[in-house]
């Protein structure tokens, strides 16, 4: 189809055409907007006029998906910058500020676990954290899952006998822990080893965490032979045990290259409805981690997608590889190399390989990406079929895309809470979870708890947001009746489907959990469609877990701090300082005034007041009551 034959729908509006004529040719940032002036996409360009023209001229030449997205654009703004580098920084700032729908926004790395090593401590230990801080500690990761980081932590601690106890436990421990007695800890808490010996173990642990296990194994093998040659068999046996543990780890890893270079290999796969990045981390020639980053609609070209991924993923990475192999040539490669090399403290290379072994590595990463994407698409299609069948089973006109489930938690009416979980297209969306502290029910009453929660969830000011297609309640017919009464009273009963779930009773011969609907005496049967029932059960279990974990936090907070309420001159910060220093309330009560004065922020006078209060008649009477 030539331009004379193109339809009006395939051409940009006259406002866009006029604006496009006035766009400058220098570097800058552009913001695409829809009819409601919402920002759909933020991009940068070395030549703004040329880049914007590529969107709006010859729109019939766009791929179908890109063409559909471009037609949603009704306006755009541009911001000129002095240089391409300034455009790069401004684009990153605007994406973080507006989080546009059609930009690639990676999952925040604070949700992935890291290992933290406080190198300023004389006897540093490894801890699992979810957020990196600028505290001069060393961070390793991110790891693909909690189980992966825990397995690594266990291996490193046992192999190099690093301490596992916290600082507060070390200060108050009077005898060695079980790990010391088992020979997997050097007993820092009670029998501090030679700092140089401990520092050597820490250095070797760092080598393993950086993926240098093969190099370390070669060194240890040489040291073991040297120790055996001088008949230092105890030392040789100790090195042998380390070597065995490392070799087990190395055997589980895949050999990727022979040049021993640290590199990351990035691949990209795309299918209708979903795209995906796969990142293979290779350290010292061995594959140590594989991570996948799915994303959906985007206006970015494949090259811009790669550039966006690199900027986001490596921005605050504690360790940079020597090389990053990429599947597309990107125009801002030199800028990214300069920016990341400066921030990471080492020079790296971003390479689009054209021949040789590196092309083979990229093809291998590409096959991994395509395989992972096929599995995810198949799973998504399976979820779609389950939702379709579930909607039919519940008598709904549309599948339940958004399901909200509520469950209560309390102990004898103390610290009552309700947890709300949200599943979108069969997947949990934790950003939409809500947790409610019950405010207006003085006595234990599960039905009253649910009544209060639903009235708060569906208050008039909350009805402007997304509503569920299916509201699911844990508690059977009783909670279902509460929900029906509340929703009818608020005039929103017919805006979505309501159901309740109850566990089966084997003593009554029941073989599956029960699903109840309003106005129906008996529960629905899912004998011919167990997958739909399993989905509802999984959602119910997640709501139960959320409510119980929130209740435990509230109970712990109340228990720990209520005992210390009323101590003269002690506020929330000082309470936390005392509990962190002594580790438990029992140890605080048995501490002397001098020991309390050793806590940061406490003078001898304030410590004496705390000690006197904890041993006063008033405190003991309040504790008993």
C-alpha positions in Angstrom: 0.0 0.0 0.0 1.5 3.4 -1.0 0.9 6.7 0.8 -1.9 7.8 -1.6 -3.8 4.6 -0.7 -3.2 4.7 3.1 -6.3 5.2 5.2 -6.9 8.0 7.6 -6.6 5.6 10.5 -3.0 4.7 9.3 -1.9 8.4 9.3 -1.0 10.6 12.2 -3.3 13.4 13.2 -2.7 16.9 11.7 -1.6 18.1 15.2 1.1 15.5 15.3 2.1 16.3 11.7 2.4 20.0 12.5 4.3 19.3 15.7 6.6 16.9 13.8 7.6 19.6 11.4 8.8 21.8 14.2 10.9 19.2 16.1 14.6 20.0 16.2 17.2 17.7 14.9 19.5 17.6 18.0 19.7 15.1 20.8 17.0 14.9 23.4 14.1 13.0 25.0 10.5 12.5 23.7 7.4 11.6 25.7 4.5 9.9 23.9 1.0 10.6 25.2 -2.6 9.2 24.8 -5.9 11.0 24.6 -5.9 11.4 28.4 -2.4 13.0 28.4 -1.0 9.9 30.1 2.6 9.2 29.2 2.8 5.9 27.3 6.5 5.9 26.4 9.7 7.8 27.1 12.6 7.5 24.6 15.8 9.3 23.8 17.4 10.0 20.4 20.6 11.4 18.9 18.3 13.1 16.3 14.8 13.7 17.7 13.3 14.6 14.3 14.5 11.5 12.6 13.5 9.2 15.5 9.9 10.6 15.8 9.5 10.5 12.0 10.2 6.8 12.1 7.1 6.3 14.3 4.6 8.5 12.4 5.7 8.2 8.7 4.9 5.1 6.7 3.0 3.7 9.6 1.8 0.8 7.4 5.4 -0.5 7.4 5.3 -1.1 11.2 4.9 -4.6 12.5 1.3 -5.2 13.4 1.9 -5.0 17.2 3.9 -1.8 16.9 1.3 -0.2 14.6 -1.4 -0.9 17.1 0.5 0.8 19.9 1.6 3.8 17.7 -2.1 4.5 16.9 -2.8 5.0 20.6 -0.4 8.1 20.5 -2.3 11.3 20.1 0.4 13.8 21.2 4.1 14.0 22.2 6.5 16.3 23.9 10.2 16.8 23.4 13.0 18.0 25.6 16.2 19.1 24.0 19.5 18.3 25.7 23.1 19.5 25.3 24.4 16.1 24.5 23.5 12.5 23.9 24.8 11.7 27.4 22.4 14.2 29.0 19.6 12.6 27.0 20.5 9.2 28.4 20.4 10.4 32.0 17.2 12.4 31.5 15.4 9.4 29.9 16.3 7.2 32.9 15.0 9.8 35.3 11.7 10.3 33.5 11.1 6.5 33.2 11.6 6.1 37.0 9.3 9.1 37.6 6.4 8.1 35.2 6.9 4.4 34.8 5.3 4.5 31.3 3.2 1.5 30.2 5.2 0.8 27.0 8.7 1.1 28.4 10.6 -1.9 29.6 10.7 -1.6 33.4 12.6 -4.4 35.0 11.5 -5.9 38.3 13.1 -4.0 41.1 16.2 -5.8 42.3 15.3 -5.2 45.9 13.0 -8.2 45.5 15.9 -10.4 44.6 18.2 -11.6 47.4 21.8 -10.6 47.8 24.6 -11.7 50.1 26.1 -8.9 52.2 29.6 -9.0 53.8 30.4 -6.3 56.3 34.2 -6.0 55.6 34.6 -3.3 58.3 33.9 -5.9 61.0 37.0 -7.8 62.4 35.1 -11.1 61.9 32.6 -10.4 59.1 29.8 -12.8 58.4 27.5 -13.2 55.4 23.8 -12.2 55.7 20.9 -12.4 53.2 19.5 -9.0 52.3 16.9 -7.7 49.7 18.3 -4.2 49.3 21.8 -2.9 48.7 22.9 0.2 50.6 25.9 2.5 50.3 27.4 1.3 53.5 30.9 0.2 52.2 29.9 -3.5 52.6 30.4 -5.9 49.8 27.3 -7.4 48.0 27.1 -10.5 45.9 24.3 -11.4 43.6 21.5 -10.9 42.9 20.5 -14.6 43.2 17.6 -16.0 41.2 15.6 -17.2 44.3 15.6 -17.5 48.1 16.5 -21.1 47.9 19.5 -20.4 45.6 20.9 -17.8 48.0 20.4 -20.0 51.0 22.1 -23.0 49.4 25.1 -20.8 48.5 25.2 -19.3 52.0 25.2 -22.8 53.5 28.0 -24.0 51.2 30.2 -21.0 51.9 29.7 -20.9 55.6 30.4 -24.6 56.1 33.4 -24.7 53.7 35.1 -21.6 55.1 33.7 -21.8 58.7 32.4 -18.3 58.8 30.4 -17.1 61.7 26.6 -17.3 61.4 25.5 -15.6 64.7 24.5 -11.9 64.8 26.5 -9.2 66.5 24.0 -9.1 69.4 24.3 -12.9 69.9 28.1 -12.7 69.9 28.1 -10.0 72.6 25.9 -12.0 74.9 27.0 -15.6 74.3 28.8 -17.4 77.1 29.5 -20.7 75.5 30.2 -21.8 71.9 27.3 -22.5 69.5 26.4 -25.9 68.0 28.2 -25.0 64.7 31.5 -24.7 66.6 31.0 -28.0 68.3 30.2 -29.6 64.8 33.4 -28.1 63.4 31.7 -25.8 60.8 32.4 -22.5 62.6 35.6 -21.1 64.1 33.9 -20.1 67.3 34.2 -16.3 66.9 31.7 -15.7 69.7 33.7 -17.3 72.5 37.1 -18.4 71.1 38.1 -15.7 68.6 40.6 -17.1 66.1 43.7 -15.4 64.7 42.2 -12.5 62.6 44.6 -13.3 59.8 43.3 -16.9 59.6 39.7 -15.7 59.5 40.6 -13.0 57.0 42.1 -15.7 54.7 38.9 -17.7 54.9 36.9 -14.6 54.1 39.1 -13.9 51.1 38.6 -17.4 49.8 34.8 -17.2 50.3 34.8 -14.0 48.2 36.5 -15.8 45.4 33.8 -18.5 45.4 31.0 -15.8 45.5 32.6 -14.1 42.5 32.6 -17.4 40.6 36.3 -18.1 40.9 35.9 -21.5 42.4 38.0 -23.3 39.7 40.9 -20.9 40.3 40.6 -21.3 44.1 40.5 -25.1 43.7 43.7 -25.1 41.8 45.4 -23.0 44.5 44.1 -25.2 47.3 45.3 -28.4 45.5 48.8 -26.9 45.3 48.7 -25.9 49.0 47.5 -29.3 50.0 50.4 -31.0 48.2 52.9 -28.6 49.9 51.4 -29.2 53.3 51.6 -33.0 52.8 55.2 -32.7 51.5 56.3 -31.2 54.9 54.2 -33.8 56.8 51.7 -31.1 58.0 48.9 -33.7 57.6 46.4 -31.8 59.8 46.7 -28.7 57.6 46.5 -30.9 54.4 43.3 -32.6 55.7 41.7 -29.2 56.3 42.5 -28.0 52.8 41.3 -31.4 51.4 37.9 -30.9 53.0 37.6 -27.4 51.4 38.7 -28.8 48.1 36.0 -31.6 48.2 33.3 -29.0 48.8 34.5 -26.8 46.0 34.8 -29.6 43.5 31.2 -30.7 44.2 30.1 -27.2 43.3 32.2 -27.1 40.2 30.8 -30.4 38.9 27.3 -29.0 39.0 28.3 -26.1 36.8 28.4 -26.0 33.0 31.7 -25.2 31.2 30.9 -22.3 28.8 34.3 -20.9 27.7 38.0 -21.7 27.9 39.3 -18.2 28.2 38.3 -17.8 31.9 36.8 -14.3 31.2 33.9 -13.1 33.3 31.1 -12.3 31.0 27.3 -11.9 30.8 25.4 -13.2 27.8 22.1 -11.4 27.0 19.5 -13.0 24.6 16.1 -11.8 23.6 13.1 -13.9 22.5 9.6 -12.7 21.3 6.2 -14.2 20.8 2.8 -12.6 20.4 1.7 -11.3 23.8 5.1 -11.8 25.5 8.8 -11.1 25.1 11.7 -12.1 27.3 15.3 -11.4 28.1 17.6 -14.2 29.3 20.8 -13.4 31.1 23.5 -16.0 31.5 26.2 -15.1 34.0 29.6 -16.8 33.2 32.4 -16.6 35.7 35.9 -18.1 35.1 34.4 -20.1 32.2 31.6 -21.6 34.2 27.8 -20.8 34.1 26.9 -19.7 37.6 23.4 -18.1 37.2 20.6 -18.0 34.6 17.9 -15.3 35.0 14.8 -14.5 32.9 13.0 -11.1 32.6 9.6 -11.3 30.9 7.9 -8.1 29.6 4.9 -7.5 27.4 4.0 -4.5 25.2 6.7 -2.0 24.3 7.2 0.7 21.7 11.0 0.3 21.8 12.9 -1.3 18.9 14.9 -4.5 19.7 18.1 -2.4 19.9 16.4 0.1 22.3 15.1 -2.8 24.4 18.7 -4.1 24.8 20.0 -0.7 25.7 17.2 -0.1 28.2 17.8 -3.5 29.9 21.6 -2.8 30.3 21.0 0.6 31.8 18.5 -0.7 34.3 20.1 -4.0 35.3 23.7 -2.8 35.7 23.1 0.6 37.1 23.8 -0.3 40.8 25.3 -3.7 40.3 28.1 -4.3 42.9 30.2 -6.3 40.5 30.6 -5.9 36.7 31.8 -8.6 34.3 34.6 -7.9 31.8 32.2 -8.4 28.9 28.5 -8.2 28.0 27.5 -10.0 24.8 24.4 -8.6 23.3 22.1 -9.8 20.5 21.6 -6.3 18.8 23.9 -3.5 17.9 23.0 -0.4 19.9 23.8 3.2 19.0 24.6 4.3 22.6 27.1 1.5 23.3 30.0 3.9 23.9 28.0 6.0 26.3 26.8 3.0 28.3 30.3 1.5 28.4 31.7 4.8 29.8 28.9 5.2 32.3 29.0 1.7 33.7 32.8 1.4 33.7 33.0 4.6 35.8 30.3 3.5 38.2 31.6 0.0 38.6 35.3 0.8 39.0 36.4 -1.4 36.1 36.4 -1.2 32.3 34.0 -3.5 30.6 33.2 -4.2 26.9 29.7 -4.4 25.4 30.0 -6.6 22.3 27.8 -7.7 19.5 29.8 -10.7 18.3 30.0 -11.5 14.6 32.0 -14.7 14.5 33.8 -17.3 16.5 33.2 -18.8 19.9 31.3 -15.7 21.2 28.7 -16.1 18.5 28.2 -19.7 19.6 27.7 -18.5 23.2 25.1 -16.0 22.0 23.3 -18.7 20.1 23.3 -20.9 23.2 21.8 -18.1 25.2 19.2 -17.5 22.5 18.1 -21.1 22.5 17.7 -20.9 26.3 15.6 -17.7 25.9 13.3 -19.3 23.3 12.8 -22.4 25.3 11.9 -20.4 28.5 9.5 -18.2 26.5 7.7 -21.2 25.0 7.2 -22.7 28.4 5.8 -19.4 29.8 3.5 -18.9 26.9 2.2 -22.5 27.2 1.7 -22.0 30.9 -0.1 -18.7 30.2 -2.4 -20.4 27.7 -3.1 -23.1 30.3 -4.0 -20.4 32.9 -6.3 -18.8 30.3 -8.2 -22.0 29.7 -8.6 -22.6 33.4 -10.0 -19.1 33.9 -12.4 -19.6 31.0 -13.7 -22.8 32.6 -13.9 -21.3 36.0 -15.9 -18.4 34.8 -18.4 -20.8 33.1 -18.6 -22.9 36.3 -19.4 -19.9 38.4 -22.0 -18.6 36.0 -19.9 -15.5 35.0 -20.2 -13.8 31.6 -16.5 -13.1 31.5 -13.5 -15.0 32.9 -12.3 -13.8 36.3 -9.2 -11.9 35.3 -8.9 -10.2 38.7 -9.7 -12.3 41.8 -9.5 -10.8 45.3 -9.6 -13.1 48.3 -10.0 -12.2 52.0 -9.1 -14.1 55.2 -9.0 -13.2 58.9 -6.4 -14.0 61.5 -6.4 -13.5 65.3 -5.8 -15.4 68.6 -8.7 -15.2 71.0 -9.6 -11.8 69.6 -6.1 -10.3 70.1 -4.5 -8.4 67.3 -7.3 -9.2 64.7 -6.3 -8.6 61.1 -7.5 -9.4 57.6 -5.3 -10.2 54.6 -6.4 -9.4 51.0 -4.6 -11.0 48.1 -5.0 -10.2 44.4 -4.5 -12.6 41.5 -4.5 -11.2 38.0 -4.8 -13.7 35.1 -4.1 -16.5 37.5 -0.9 -15.0 39.0 -0.4 -13.4 42.3 0.3 -9.6 42.1 1.8 -8.8 45.5 1.9 -5.0 44.7 -1.9 -5.1 45.0 -2.1 -7.0 48.4 -3.6 -5.2 51.3 -3.5 -5.8 55.0 -6.1 -4.5 57.4 -5.9 -4.0 61.2 -9.4 -4.4 62.6 -10.3 -1.1 64.4 -13.9 -1.2 65.5 -14.7 -4.7 66.7 -14.0 -4.9 70.5 -14.6 -8.7 70.9 -13.7 -11.7 68.9 -16.1 -12.0 66.0 -14.9 -13.3 62.6 -18.0 -12.2 60.8 -17.7 -8.6 62.2 -14.1 -8.5 61.2 -15.1 -9.4 57.6 -17.9 -6.8 57.6 -15.5 -4.0 58.7 -12.9 -5.1 56.1 -15.3 -5.2 53.2 -16.8 -1.9 54.0 -13.3 -0.3 54.0 -12.2 -2.1 50.8 -15.3 -1.1 48.9 -15.7 2.4 50.4 -17.0 4.9 47.8 -13.6 6.5 47.2 -12.2 3.0 46.4 -14.8 2.2 43.8 -13.0 4.4 41.2 -10.1 1.9 41.1 -10.0 -1.6 39.8 -12.7 -3.9 41.1 -12.5 -7.7 41.2 -14.2 -9.9 38.7 -14.5 -12.4 41.5 -14.5 -11.8 45.2 -13.5 -15.0 47.1 -13.9 -15.4 50.9 -12.4 -18.0 53.1 -15.0 -19.2 55.6 -17.8 -20.9 53.8 -21.5 -19.9 53.9 -21.1 -17.8 57.0 -18.6 -15.3 55.4 -20.5 -15.5 52.1 -23.7 -14.3 53.8 -21.8 -11.4 55.5 -20.3 -10.3 52.1 -23.7 -10.5 50.4 -25.3 -8.3 53.1 -22.5 -5.8 53.0 -22.4 -5.5 49.2 -26.2 -5.2 49.0 -26.2 -2.5 51.7 -23.5 -0.6 49.7 -25.4 -1.0 46.4 -22.6 -2.8 44.6 -23.7 -6.5 44.9 -24.2 -6.9 41.2 -20.9 -5.3 40.1 -19.0 -8.6 40.5 -19.3 -12.3 41.4 -19.0 -13.4 45.0 -18.1 -16.9 46.2 -16.8 -18.5 49.4 -14.5 -21.5 49.9 -14.5 -24.0 52.8 -12.3 -27.0 53.5 -13.7 -30.5 53.0 -14.8 -32.6 56.0 -13.5 -36.2 55.5 -15.7 -37.4 58.3 -18.8 -36.4 56.2 -17.4 -38.3 53.2 -16.3 -35.1 51.4 -13.5 -35.5 48.9 -12.9 -31.9 47.8 -13.0 -28.4 49.2 -16.4 -26.7 48.8 -17.3 -23.6 46.8 -20.5 -21.7 47.6 -22.4 -19.1 45.6 -25.2 -16.8 46.8 -28.7 -18.2 46.6 -27.5 -21.7 46.2 -28.0 -24.3 48.9 -25.4 -26.9 47.9 -21.7 -26.4 47.0 -20.6 -26.6 43.4 -19.0 -29.8 42.2 -15.5 -29.5 40.5 -15.1 -33.3 40.0 -14.7 -32.8 36.2 -12.6 -29.7 36.5 -10.1 -30.1 39.4 -7.7 -27.4 37.9 -10.2 -24.7 38.5 -10.7 -25.8 42.1 -7.0 -26.0 42.6 -6.6 -22.4 41.5 -9.2 -21.2 44.0 -7.5 -23.3 46.7 -4.1 -21.8 45.9 -5.6 -18.3 46.2 -7.3 -19.2 49.5 -4.0 -20.6 50.9 -2.1 -17.4 49.8 -4.7 -15.2 51.6 -4.4 -17.4 54.7 -0.6 -17.1 54.6 -0.8 -13.3 54.2 -3.2 -12.8 57.1 -1.3 -15.1 59.5 2.1 -13.5 58.7 0.6 -10.0 59.2 -1.0 -11.1 62.5 2.3 -12.5 63.8 4.1 -9.2 63.1 1.4 -7.3 64.9 1.5 -9.7 67.9 5.3 -9.6 68.1 5.3 -5.9 68.0 2.7 -5.7 70.7 4.4 -8.3 72.9 7.9 -6.9 72.6 7.1 -3.2 73.1 4.2 -3.4 75.6 6.5 -4.8 78.3 8.7 -1.7 77.9 5.9 0.9 77.8 6.2 3.4 80.6 9.9 3.3 81.1 10.8 6.9 81.9 12.7 8.6 79.1 12.6 5.6 76.7 10.9 6.1 73.4 10.6 3.9 70.3 14.2 4.4 69.2 15.7 3.6 72.7 13.4 0.5 72.9 14.8 -0.8 69.7 18.4 0.0 70.8 17.9 -2.0 74.0 16.3 -5.0 72.3 18.9 -5.0 69.6 21.8 -4.8 72.2 20.5 -7.5 74.6 18.7 -9.7 72.1 15.7 -10.5 74.3 13.6 -8.9 77.0 14.7 -11.6 79.5 18.4 -10.6 79.1 17.5 -6.9 79.5 15.8 -7.6 82.9 18.8 -9.5 84.2 21.3 -6.9 83.1 22.9 -4.6 85.6 22.7 -0.8 85.4 26.3 -0.7 84.1 25.5 -3.1 81.3 22.5 -1.0 80.3 24.7 2.1 80.3 26.9 0.4 77.6 24.0 0.7 75.1 24.5 3.6 72.7 22.4 6.6 73.7 22.2 5.7 77.5 23.9 7.6 80.2 24.6 6.2 83.7 21.6 8.2 85.0 19.1 7.0 82.3 20.4 3.4 82.7 19.8 3.6 86.4 16.2 4.7 85.8 15.6 1.9 83.4 17.1 -0.7 85.8 15.0 0.7 88.7 11.8 0.6 86.6 12.3 -3.0 85.5 12.7 -4.1 89.1 10.0 -1.9 90.6 6.8 -3.1 92.2 4.7 -1.2 89.6 6.3 -3.0 86.7 5.8 -6.4 88.3 2.2 -5.7 89.1 1.5 -4.6 85.5 3.3 -7.7 84.2 1.1 -10.0 86.3 -2.1 -8.2 85.3 
